C-alpha cells in the first residue's frame, strides 16, 4: 500500500457531484489494490467493493480493469507534471528528468506503469493505448525544453531532438522496467550533464573549423 503522503496527493480531480466522487474512488481503489495484490489478482469486483460502488457502475464507465488503470495514470500525470522555463536548457532538462523519475518511482504510478507496460507486450489494443495515452503525451512533455532551446537558437538546426530524448529518458525507463534501480536526482542530473557535455564538445569542434553554429 502507498504511504499516507502518497495517497493524499493522488486523484484530486474535479470532485463536484457524487458521480465524479465515485469515479475518483474507483481509480484510487484500483491503484491501492494493484499495489496490494498485483495485476493478475486485480478484479473489477474487488475494485468495486473497495470503492464502495456497484460493479455495474464501474462497467458503465470502463470496460475493464486495464481501462481504469489507464485513466488513473493519465489523471496522475496531469496533476504531477509542471513545465518550468528557466531560459536555460540545463536547468530545464534537470527539472524535467527529476519530475519524470519522481513520478515513475512513486509506489502507485510505478505499479500502474509497469502493469500497463507488461500488458502491452501481449495485447495489441493495450499496446496501442499505452503509446497514445501514456508514452506519446510524456514524450511531448519531455520534448518541451529541447524545443524551446532550438527556438532560442541554442541548438544547431540539425540537432536531433528525438535521439536526445532517447538518450535522456531511455536509462530511466530501463531502470523502471528492467532493473528496479533507484533514480536519485544525482543520476538524472548526470544524464543531462553527459548530453550537454557532448553538445559543448560538438560546438567547440565546429567553432575551431570556422563554421558558424
C-alpha positions as CSV (number, residue, x, y, z in Angstrom):
1,X,0.0,0.0,0.0
2,X,1.2,3.6,-0.7
3,X,2.0,5.7,2.3
4,X,-0.3,8.4,3.6
5,X,1.6,11.2,1.8
6,X,1.4,9.4,-1.5
7,X,-2.3,8.5,-1.0
8,X,-3.2,12.1,-0.2
9,X,-1.8,13.6,-3.4
10,X,-3.4,11.1,-5.8
11,X,-6.5,11.7,-7.9
12,X,-7.6,15.1,-6.8
13,X,-9.6,15.7,-9.9
14,X,-12.9,17.5,-10.0
15,X,-14.9,16.0,-7.2
16,X,-18.1,18.0,-7.8
17,X,-21.1,15.7,-7.6
18,X,-21.4,12.1,-6.4
19,X,-20.7,10.7,-9.8
20,X,-17.3,12.3,-10.1
21,X,-16.5,11.4,-6.5
22,X,-17.3,7.7,-7.3
23,X,-15.1,7.8,-10.4
24,X,-12.2,9.1,-8.3
25,X,-12.8,6.5,-5.6
26,X,-12.7,3.7,-8.2
27,X,-9.4,4.9,-9.6
28,X,-8.0,5.2,-6.1
29,X,-9.2,1.7,-5.2
30,X,-7.6,0.3,-8.4
31,X,-4.3,1.9,-7.5
32,X,-4.3,0.6,-4.0
33,X,-5.4,-3.0,-4.9
34,X,-2.8,-3.2,-7.6
35,X,-0.1,-2.4,-5.1
36,X,-1.5,-4.8,-2.6
37,X,-2.4,-7.8,-4.9
38,X,-0.7,-7.3,-8.3
39,X,-2.3,-7.1,-11.7
40,X,-3.3,-10.8,-12.0
41,X,-5.3,-10.7,-8.8
42,X,-6.9,-7.3,-9.5
43,X,-10.6,-7.6,-10.4
44,X,-13.4,-5.3,-11.1
45,X,-15.3,-6.9,-8.3
46,X,-12.6,-6.2,-5.9
47,X,-12.2,-2.6,-7.1
48,X,-16.0,-2.1,-6.8
49,X,-16.0,-3.4,-3.2
50,X,-13.0,-1.3,-2.2
51,X,-14.5,1.9,-3.8
52,X,-18.0,1.3,-2.3
53,X,-19.7,1.3,-5.7
54,X,-21.7,-1.3,-7.7
55,X,-19.8,-3.4,-10.2
56,X,-22.4,-2.3,-12.8
57,X,-21.5,1.3,-12.1
58,X,-17.8,0.6,-13.0
59,X,-18.8,-1.1,-16.2
60,X,-20.8,2.0,-17.2
61,X,-17.6,4.0,-17.2
62,X,-14.9,1.4,-18.0
63,X,-14.9,-1.8,-20.0
64,X,-12.1,-3.4,-18.0
65,X,-9.7,-3.1,-15.1
66,X,-7.0,-2.1,-17.6
67,X,-9.1,0.9,-18.7
68,X,-9.4,2.0,-15.1
69,X,-5.6,1.9,-14.7
70,X,-5.1,3.9,-17.9
71,X,-7.4,6.7,-16.7
72,X,-5.8,6.7,-13.2
73,X,-2.4,7.0,-14.7
74,X,-3.4,9.8,-17.1
75,X,-5.0,11.8,-14.3
76,X,-2.0,11.3,-12.0
77,X,0.3,12.5,-14.8
78,X,-1.8,15.6,-15.5
79,X,-1.6,16.5,-11.8
80,X,2.1,15.8,-11.3
81,X,4.0,17.4,-14.2
82,X,4.6,21.1,-14.5
83,X,6.6,22.9,-17.2
84,X,9.3,25.1,-15.9
85,X,11.1,27.5,-18.2
86,X,14.4,28.8,-16.8
87,X,15.5,30.2,-20.2
88,X,18.4,27.7,-19.9
89,X,18.4,24.1,-21.3
90,X,20.4,22.6,-18.5
91,X,18.1,23.5,-15.6
92,X,15.0,22.9,-17.7
93,X,16.2,19.3,-18.5
94,X,17.3,18.6,-15.0
95,X,13.9,19.6,-13.7
96,X,12.1,17.6,-16.3
97,X,14.0,14.4,-15.7
98,X,13.7,14.8,-12.0
99,X,9.9,15.1,-12.3
100,X,9.8,12.0,-14.5
101,X,11.9,9.9,-12.2
102,X,10.0,11.0,-9.1
103,X,6.7,10.2,-10.8
104,X,7.7,6.8,-12.1
105,X,9.2,5.7,-8.7
106,X,6.1,6.7,-6.7
107,X,4.6,3.3,-5.5
108,X,1.2,3.9,-7.1
109,X,2.4,5.2,-10.5
110,X,5.3,2.7,-10.6
111,X,2.9,-0.2,-10.2
112,X,0.4,1.1,-12.8
113,X,3.1,1.9,-15.4
114,X,4.8,-1.5,-15.0
115,X,1.4,-3.3,-15.2
116,X,0.3,-1.5,-18.3
117,X,3.7,-1.9,-20.0
118,X,3.6,-5.6,-19.2
119,X,0.1,-6.0,-20.6
120,X,1.1,-4.1,-23.7
121,X,3.6,-6.8,-24.6
122,X,0.9,-9.3,-25.5
123,X,-2.3,-7.3,-26.1
124,X,-2.2,-5.1,-29.2
125,X,-5.1,-2.9,-28.0
126,X,-3.3,-2.2,-24.8
127,X,-0.1,-1.6,-26.6
128,X,-1.8,1.0,-28.9
129,X,-3.4,2.8,-25.9
130,X,-0.1,2.7,-24.0
131,X,1.5,4.6,-26.8
132,X,-1.2,7.1,-27.3
133,X,-2.2,7.7,-23.7
134,X,1.0,7.2,-21.8
135,X,4.1,7.4,-23.9
136,X,3.2,10.0,-26.5
137,X,2.0,12.6,-24.0
138,X,5.0,12.0,-21.9
139,X,7.3,12.3,-24.9
140,X,5.6,15.6,-25.7
141,X,6.2,16.9,-22.2
142,X,9.8,15.8,-22.2
143,X,10.4,17.4,-25.6
144,X,9.4,20.9,-24.5
145,X,12.8,22.0,-23.0
146,X,14.6,20.9,-26.2
147,X,12.1,22.6,-28.5
148,X,12.5,25.9,-26.6
149,X,16.3,25.7,-26.8
150,X,16.0,25.1,-30.5
151,X,13.7,28.1,-30.9
152,X,16.1,30.2,-28.9
153,X,18.9,29.3,-31.2
154,X,20.8,27.4,-28.5
155,X,20.9,24.2,-30.6
156,X,22.0,23.8,-34.2
157,X,19.4,23.4,-36.8
158,X,20.4,19.8,-37.4
159,X,20.1,18.8,-33.8
160,X,18.2,15.5,-33.4
161,X,15.7,16.1,-30.6
162,X,14.3,12.6,-30.8
163,X,17.7,11.0,-30.4
164,X,18.4,13.3,-27.5
165,X,15.2,12.3,-25.8
166,X,16.1,8.6,-26.2
167,X,19.5,9.3,-24.6
168,X,17.9,11.1,-21.7
169,X,14.9,9.0,-20.9
170,X,15.9,5.6,-22.1
171,X,18.0,4.9,-19.0
172,X,15.1,5.9,-16.8
173,X,12.7,3.5,-18.4
174,X,15.4,0.8,-18.3
175,X,15.8,1.2,-14.5
176,X,12.0,1.3,-14.0
177,X,11.1,-1.7,-16.1
178,X,14.1,-4.0,-16.0
179,X,16.5,-3.4,-13.1
180,X,14.3,-1.7,-10.5
181,X,17.3,0.5,-9.5
182,X,16.8,3.8,-7.8
183,X,16.5,7.1,-9.7
184,X,18.0,9.8,-7.5
185,X,18.4,13.4,-8.6
186,X,22.1,12.9,-8.9
187,X,21.6,10.2,-11.5
188,X,19.1,12.1,-13.7
189,X,21.3,15.2,-13.4
190,X,24.2,13.2,-14.7
191,X,22.2,12.1,-17.7
192,X,21.8,15.8,-18.6
193,X,25.4,16.6,-17.9
194,X,26.5,13.9,-20.3
195,X,24.3,15.2,-23.1
196,X,25.3,18.9,-22.6
197,X,28.9,17.9,-22.4
198,X,28.7,16.2,-25.8
199,X,26.9,19.2,-27.2
200,X,29.5,21.6,-25.9
201,X,32.3,19.4,-27.4
202,X,30.5,19.5,-30.8
203,X,30.1,23.2,-30.7
204,X,33.7,23.7,-29.8
205,X,34.9,21.5,-32.7
206,X,32.6,23.3,-35.1
207,X,33.9,26.7,-33.9
208,X,37.5,25.6,-34.5
209,X,36.6,24.9,-38.1
210,X,35.3,28.4,-38.5
211,X,31.8,27.3,-39.3
212,X,29.0,29.3,-37.6
213,X,26.9,27.3,-35.1
